[in-house]
């Protein structure tokens, strides 16, 4: 009788549904600084024009373009503010990752990525058309310390899709994050009845809001060294026997 009760209890335990893995969210705030490692450029090849976030346009800093792609030094028009948020964080979206215990150093898999670059690069006011941002093939991990994100390793495809009279016009490239650095690159040509339209987004900068990972104290390295030395001594002692 006791064994039968045990079997039934075991079967009931096995049949219990497992709790779904919860997800945590990290808001992506990106920053492009005026320095040697960061840059933000947008190209419109049909008009032979590009914009550069931190290059003064005809003596003014606010306008970002347009400059001629093929004729250095030549400018077009009275100036356009292609990158309206200079020296500010871009709140472009968020990523989700598998939840963790929130204790100590941990790594979690990235499960989703949602982005919107339209307010920050070539908005409707600049190009006369709006585009949506979508992502695919998202993969990577986040590093955490006591539940706070300290680093991101992310790879994904990104697509900017314009609405046109001929239908959707998608431009696809890549968006990646390596530790605290992000890279956005899209360069594609689409041929329509009105001609070939090539747009390019080329932006690189840093991710804001990351926590600082702990740095082991010298005493920690000393203890580690003593432990390794002890393991080596024991191995030599066994070998001598």
C-alpha positions in Angstrom: 0.0 0.0 0.0 2.8 2.4 0.9 4.6 1.7 -2.4 1.4 2.4 -4.3 1.0 5.8 -2.5 4.6 6.6 -3.3 4.1 5.9 -7.0 1.0 8.0 -7.2 2.7 10.9 -5.4 5.7 10.6 -7.7 3.5 10.6 -10.8 1.6 13.7 -9.5 4.9 15.6 -9.0 6.1 14.7 -12.5 2.8 15.9 -14.0 2.9 19.3 -12.4 3.3 22.0 -15.0 6.6 23.8 -15.1 6.5 27.6 -14.6 7.2 29.6 -17.8 10.5 31.4 -17.9 9.9 35.0 -17.2 11.6 37.8 -19.1 13.3 41.0 -18.0 13.7 44.2 -20.0 16.5 46.6 -20.6 15.8 50.0 -22.1 18.2 50.8 -24.9 19.5 54.4 -24.8 22.2 55.1 -27.3 24.7 57.9 -27.4 26.8 59.2 -30.3 29.5 61.6 -29.1 31.6 64.1 -30.9 34.9 62.2 -30.7 37.2 60.0 -32.8 35.4 56.7 -32.2 31.8 57.7 -32.7 30.1 58.9 -35.9 26.6 59.3 -37.4 26.0 59.7 -41.1 23.0 59.3 -43.4 23.3 59.0 -47.2 20.8 59.6 -50.0 22.7 58.6 -53.2 19.9 59.5 -55.6 20.5 63.2 -54.8 24.2 62.7 -54.3 23.8 63.9 -50.7 24.8 62.9 -47.2 24.5 64.3 -43.7 27.1 64.2 -40.9 26.0 64.7 -37.3 28.9 66.7 -36.0 30.2 68.4 -39.2 29.2 72.1 -39.2 27.1 73.0 -42.2 28.0 76.3 -43.8 29.4 77.5 -40.5 26.4 76.3 -38.4 26.4 73.3 -36.1 22.7 72.5 -35.9 22.2 71.6 -39.6 23.8 68.2 -40.5 23.7 68.5 -44.2 23.4 68.1 -47.0 26.9 67.7 -48.4 27.8 66.3 -51.8 28.9 62.7 -51.8 31.0 63.0 -55.0 32.0 66.6 -54.8 33.9 67.4 -51.6 33.1 70.8 -50.1 29.9 71.3 -52.1 26.7 71.8 -50.1 23.0 71.6 -51.0 20.1 73.8 -49.8 19.8 75.8 -46.7 20.6 72.9 -44.3 18.7 70.0 -42.8 18.7 68.8 -39.2 18.9 65.1 -40.1 20.1 64.2 -36.5 18.0 66.4 -34.3 19.3 65.0 -30.9 23.0 65.9 -30.8 24.8 65.3 -27.5 21.7 63.5 -26.2 20.7 59.9 -25.5 18.5 58.2 -28.2 15.8 56.1 -26.5 15.5 53.8 -29.4 13.7 50.8 -27.8 14.5 47.9 -25.5 15.6 44.3 -25.4 14.3 41.4 -23.4 16.3 38.6 -21.8 15.6 35.5 -19.7 15.1 36.3 -16.1 17.9 35.5 -13.6 18.2 35.2 -9.9 19.6 38.7 -9.5 22.5 37.5 -7.3 26.2 37.8 -8.3 27.6 37.5 -11.8 25.2 35.9 -14.3 24.6 35.6 -18.1 21.2 35.6 -19.7 20.1 34.9 -23.3 18.5 37.8 -25.3 15.0 36.8 -26.4 13.7 39.9 -28.1 14.6 43.4 -29.6 12.3 46.3 -30.3 13.7 49.5 -32.0 12.5 52.7 -33.5 15.2 55.0 -35.1 12.7 57.3 -37.0 12.8 60.2 -34.4 16.6 60.3 -34.4 17.7 59.8 -38.0 16.1 61.2 -41.2 12.6 61.8 -39.8 9.6 62.6 -41.9 10.4 66.3 -41.8 13.7 65.7 -43.5 12.9 63.1 -46.2 9.2 63.8 -46.6 8.4 60.1 -45.8 8.3 58.0 -42.7 9.8 54.6 -42.1 9.2 51.8 -39.6 12.0 49.8 -37.8 11.9 46.0 -37.5 14.4 43.4 -36.4 15.0 39.8 -37.1 17.5 37.0 -36.4 18.2 38.4 -33.0 20.7 36.5 -30.9 23.1 37.2 -28.0 23.5 37.5 -24.3 23.6 40.1 -21.5 26.0 40.0 -18.6 24.6 41.0 -15.2 25.8 41.7 -11.7 23.2 41.5 -9.0 20.5 41.8 -11.6 21.9 44.9 -13.3 23.1 44.7 -16.9 26.8 45.3 -17.2 27.5 44.3 -20.9 25.6 43.3 -24.0 26.6 40.9 -26.8 24.0 41.3 -29.6 23.7 40.5 -33.3 20.6 41.2 -35.4 19.3 42.2 -38.8 17.5 45.5 -38.9 15.1 46.8 -41.6 13.9 50.3 -42.3 10.7 50.2 -44.4 9.3 53.3 -46.2 5.7 53.5 -47.4 5.6 54.4 -51.1 3.0 54.5 -53.9 4.5 51.3 -55.3 4.3 49.5 -51.9 6.7 48.9 -49.0 10.3 49.8 -49.7 12.6 47.9 -47.2 16.2 48.7 -46.5 18.0 45.9 -44.6 21.3 45.9 -42.7 22.7 45.0 -39.3 22.5 46.3 -35.7 25.0 44.9 -33.2 26.3 45.6 -29.7 29.7 44.5 -28.5 30.1 45.0 -24.7 29.1 48.7 -24.5 29.6 49.7 -28.2 26.8 49.7 -30.8 27.0 49.6 -34.6 24.2 50.4 -37.0 24.9 49.8 -40.7 22.3 49.7 -43.6 23.2 50.3 -47.2 20.8 49.1 -49.9 19.5 50.1 -53.3 15.9 49.6 -54.5 14.9 50.0 -58.1 11.4 51.4 -58.9 9.6 52.9 -61.9 10.9 56.3 -60.8 14.6 55.3 -60.6 17.1 53.6 -58.2 17.0 54.8 -54.7 20.0 54.0 -52.4 19.9 55.0 -48.7 22.5 54.3 -46.1 22.6 54.6 -42.3 26.1 54.5 -40.7 26.1 55.1 -37.0 28.4 54.0 -34.2 28.5 54.9 -30.5 27.9 53.7 -27.0 25.1 52.2 -24.9 24.1 54.3 -21.9 22.9 53.0 -18.6 25.1 50.0 -18.2 26.1 49.1 -14.6 29.8 48.8 -13.7 31.0 45.2 -13.4 32.9 44.4 -10.2 36.7 44.4 -10.3 38.3 41.7 -8.2 40.5 43.1 -5.4 44.2 42.2 -5.3 43.5 39.9 -2.4 41.2 37.8 -4.6 43.9 37.3 -7.1 46.3 36.3 -4.3 43.9 33.7 -3.0 43.4 32.4 -6.5 47.1 32.2 -7.0 47.5 30.3 -3.7 44.8 27.9 -4.7 46.3 27.1 -8.1 49.7 26.7 -6.5 48.2 24.2 -4.0 46.5 22.2 -6.8 49.9 22.1 -8.7 51.7 20.9 -5.5 49.2 18.1 -4.9 49.4 17.0 -8.6 53.2 16.7 -8.4 53.0 14.9 -5.1 50.6 12.2 -6.5 52.9 11.9 -9.6 56.0 11.3 -7.4 54.2 8.4 -5.7 
